[in-house]
Amino acid sequence: MQLSVNQMAYYAFRMPFEMNVQKMAQYLTLLEKVAPEAIAHQVDYELASDGTNGFDAFTAIGTDNVDVTEAIVLQGEQNLNDNLAPLSGRHFVFSPATYTSLIQIEAFRNQLYSASIGNLKADKGNGYMGKILTLDCYMHADLESGTSGKKNFIGQEEAIAFVEQQSVKIEKATNITDGGFNEYMAYNVYGFKQVKSAFGREVDGK
């Protein structure tokens, strides 16, 4: 298996020369500080919306931009059971709007609440919301969009190989052609390969 480093995420902005003589020096510092975070969001979205070898090939359940129901979640879990998926490493990744749909279901609201009491396990990452049935639940704001809603996901833990440069690089240049600007571009070069299971369900919802 070959891992190619062939992608780049960037964040760019420019400021007119007159900004240098104004008392707004901190503004540039703030823009440079937010650049790595903006790039991280771009990379995160790229990984979440990757449609190769699996996700877009999954059978879709639910309805775009409609509340996810208890029956839909049970259907997604049954698919994992039918494929003899291990009980550990099962995930339900949903959007904030779908989370709102789920907590309106009393049984799920109680399960999420009980799973979040006390200290979270160290192996649970950011966005972990608790557990529903056999599914570890994560909320994510950058899921792939449907026609109007979001494509949530129920499936088995998958592997990913990811490599990037050690830190975000910032290049600076002067542009006098357009009237006099200092231009800044922060960038990060990276590559990834996802190894996906052949089963899972795209859960269309809000």
C-alpha positions in Angstrom: 0.0 0.0 0.0 1.4 3.4 -1.0 0.6 6.6 0.8 0.9 9.7 -1.4 1.5 13.1 0.0 -0.3 15.0 -2.7 -2.8 17.4 -1.2 -2.6 20.9 0.2 -4.9 23.0 2.4 -4.3 26.7 2.7 -5.6 29.9 4.3 -4.8 33.2 2.6 -5.4 36.9 3.2 -4.0 40.3 2.3 -3.8 43.7 3.9 -3.3 47.1 2.2 -0.1 49.0 2.9 -1.9 51.6 5.0 -2.7 49.0 7.6 1.0 49.1 8.6 0.7 52.7 9.9 -2.5 52.2 11.8 -2.6 51.0 15.4 -3.9 47.5 14.5 -0.7 45.5 14.7 -2.5 42.9 16.8 -5.0 42.2 14.0 -2.3 40.6 11.9 -1.2 38.4 14.8 -4.8 37.2 15.3 -5.1 36.3 11.6 -1.8 34.4 11.7 -2.9 32.6 14.9 -6.2 31.4 13.4 -4.6 30.1 10.2 -3.6 26.6 11.6 -7.1 26.1 13.0 -8.7 27.1 9.7 -6.5 24.6 7.8 -7.2 21.9 10.4 -10.9 22.3 9.7 -10.3 22.0 5.9 -8.3 18.8 6.4 -10.9 17.4 8.8 -13.7 18.1 6.3 -11.7 16.4 3.5 -11.3 13.3 5.6 -15.0 13.3 6.7 -16.2 13.7 3.1 -13.9 11.2 1.5 -16.1 9.1 -0.8 -13.6 6.5 -2.0 -13.8 2.8 -1.2 -16.8 2.8 1.0 -18.9 5.7 2.3 -20.7 6.7 -0.8 -21.2 3.0 -1.7 -23.1 2.4 1.5 -26.8 1.9 1.4 -28.6 5.1 2.5 -31.3 4.9 5.2 -33.4 7.7 6.5 -34.6 10.8 4.6 -32.6 13.9 3.7 -33.3 16.8 6.0 -35.8 14.8 8.1 -35.4 13.8 11.7 -33.6 10.4 12.3 -36.0 8.1 14.1 -35.5 5.2 16.5 -36.4 2.7 13.8 -33.7 4.1 11.5 -31.0 3.7 14.2 -32.2 0.2 14.9 -32.0 -0.6 11.2 -28.4 0.7 11.1 -27.4 -1.4 14.1 -29.1 -4.5 12.6 -26.9 -4.2 9.5 -23.8 -4.4 11.7 -25.3 -7.4 13.5 -26.1 -9.1 10.2 -22.5 -8.7 9.1 -21.2 -10.0 12.4 -19.4 -6.8 13.1 -17.5 -6.8 16.5 -19.4 -5.1 19.3 -16.5 -2.9 20.0 -15.6 -0.1 17.6 -19.1 0.6 16.4 -19.7 4.3 15.7 -22.6 6.6 15.1 -21.4 9.9 13.8 -24.1 12.6 13.5 -24.5 16.3 12.9 -25.6 18.8 15.6 -29.1 18.9 14.1 -29.4 15.1 14.1 -28.3 15.1 17.7 -31.2 17.3 18.5 -33.5 14.8 16.7 -32.1 11.9 18.7 -32.4 13.5 22.2 -36.1 13.9 21.5 -36.4 10.1 21.7 -36.6 9.4 25.4 -34.8 6.0 25.3 -31.8 7.6 23.5 -31.8 10.7 25.7 -31.5 8.5 28.7 -28.8 6.3 27.2 -26.7 9.3 26.2 -27.1 10.9 29.6 -26.1 7.7 31.5 -23.1 7.1 29.3 -21.8 10.7 29.9 -21.9 10.5 33.7 -18.5 10.5 35.4 -15.1 10.7 33.6 -15.0 9.9 29.9 -12.6 7.1 28.9 -9.2 8.2 27.7 -9.7 6.6 24.3 -12.8 8.7 23.5 -11.9 11.6 21.3 -13.4 15.1 20.9 -17.1 15.1 20.1 -17.9 12.0 22.0 -21.5 12.3 23.2 -22.2 8.9 24.9 -23.6 5.6 23.7 -26.8 4.5 22.1 -27.4 0.7 21.9 -24.0 -0.7 20.9 -22.9 2.5 19.1 -20.4 5.0 20.4 -21.8 8.3 19.4 -19.9 11.3 18.1 -21.2 14.7 17.1 -19.5 16.4 14.2 -20.3 19.7 12.5 -18.4 19.0 9.2 -20.2 16.0 7.8 -20.8 15.7 4.1 -24.0 17.5 3.0 -26.9 15.9 1.3 -29.4 17.9 -0.8 -30.6 19.9 2.2 -29.5 18.0 5.3 -26.4 16.0 6.3 -25.1 12.5 5.7 -24.7 10.9 9.1 -23.0 7.5 9.5 -23.4 4.2 11.4 -20.6 1.7 10.9 -17.6 -0.1 12.2 -14.3 1.5 13.2 -12.0 1.9 10.2 -8.3 2.6 9.7 -6.7 5.6 8.3 -3.1 6.4 7.5 -2.3 10.1 7.6 0.9 12.1 7.1 1.4 15.9 7.1 4.3 18.3 7.3 5.4 19.1 10.9 3.8 22.5 11.1 1.8 25.0 9.1 4.1 27.2 6.9 3.3 30.9 6.3 4.6 32.6 3.1 4.6 36.4 2.7 4.8 38.6 -0.4 4.3 42.1 -1.6 1.8 42.9 -4.3 2.0 46.4 -6.0 0.2 45.5 -9.1 -3.3 45.6 -7.5 -2.5 48.8 -5.6 -0.2 47.8 -2.7 -0.9 44.9 -0.5 1.0 42.6 1.9 -0.2 39.1 1.1 0.0 36.1 3.4 -0.6 32.4 2.7 -0.5 29.7 5.3 -0.4 26.1 4.0 -0.1 22.5 5.0 0.8 19.6 2.7 -0.6 16.2 3.6 -1.8 12.8 2.4 -4.0 10.1 3.6 -5.5 6.7 2.8 -8.6 5.2 4.4 -9.1 1.5 4.7 -12.9 1.1 5.0 -15.1 -1.8 5.8 -17.5 -3.1 3.2 -20.6 -2.6 5.4 -22.2 0.3 7.1 -25.0 2.7 6.5 -25.2 6.3 5.4 -27.9 7.8 7.6 -29.6 10.7 5.9 -31.0 13.3 8.2 -30.7 16.9 9.2 
